[in-house]
Amino acid sequence: MISTAVIGTGLWLLAPLIGLTIPYLWALVFGVLISPTDPVAVLAILKTVTVPKSLEIDMSGESLFNDGVAVVLFSVLLAAATGTEELGVARVAEMLAVETLGGALIGLAAGYVAYRATRRLDDYAIEVLISIALAMGAFSLATHLHASGPLAVVVAGLYLGNRGPRDALSDETQRYLFGYWTLVDEILNSILFLLIGLEVLVLRFDWSHSLAALCLIPVIVAARFTAAAIPVLVLQRWQSFAPGSIAILTWGGLRGGISIALALSLPETPEKPILLTATYCAVIFTLAVQGLTLKRVIRHYCTKPQVAEPRQAETRPGSPGRTGARKGGGESKRP
């Protein structure tokens, strides 16, 4: 929400300086769609250098929950901007509560059901299918009940991912699950970039849109710095953070699939071309500039950088997992 407010206000103030008029609500819509970060590229970089495990967890965990909350806030702000629903403060609070809490509860229930199912099975193919059904089922049920589908899927995945390795998912199943969902993620991200590329080709080119997008890049970086610094500074009294956490979190705030998907879902309005152009420029900048220089930032703050071997799918620290045998004994039926 901090990032949304900073970016939205920045766009609203910058637009008149270059001859554009953007209503404040639409500026906030852009702020919320460009705020979610994409951890895929960042985690790939983190796995090539030695960084504190706590920092890696902070970056991936923050991105997961921010994505779910951002989608909820995006739907609320878009409804207000398009005038499809009259929204007051009480109504906005109600919608946020229903979508977030409802999505979390549905995801928790779905994750528990999937966990119980995988405990009774010892077949990686079926367990991969269960994970697919979990994602689709949690999303569909949450959407049908007017809750947040993305948040439900995130919570369900976190529940199964944390409980499963202890006594429900064997090492072999975890490798197949990790490989399958990594492949799906790469394919969907590639399709999203292809779609926004095609969308940009049919947009009417306007220099003022490109200028606005370039001017917004420092605002987006500043918003990311603010959103990363405030929680760290507040929580550092009770929790220790890795050296340079604020700088690494700021420069590692790469945008990607979520921002592109939200931008492509915008209705056909006069504001859509500039928002799409700004989204495209921001994503390209974060991936090409921040992504290529992130390793240097990490090495600057991590005093003993060492090249690390790519990590394979593994159980959670301290969790034995099933290695061919179920917890409590019994031989595996897998070949």
Secondary structure, 3 states (H helix, E strand, C coil): CHHHHHHHHHHHHHHHHHCCCCCHHHHHHHHHHHCCCCHHHHHHHHCCECCCHHHHHHHHHHHHHHHHHHHHHHHHHHHHHHCCCCCCHHHHHHHHHHHHHHHHHHHHHHHHHHHHHHHCCCCHHHHHHHHHHHHHHHHHHHHHCCCCHHHHHHHHHHHHHHHHHHHCCEHHHHHHHHHHHHHHHHHHHHHHHHHHHHHHHHCCCCHHHHHHHHHHHHHHHHHHHHHHHHHHHHHCCCCCCCCCHHHHHHHCCCCCHHHHHHHHCCCCCCCHHHHHHHHHHHHHHHHHHHHHHHHHHHHHHCCCCCECCCCCCCCCCCCCCECCCCCCCCCCCCC
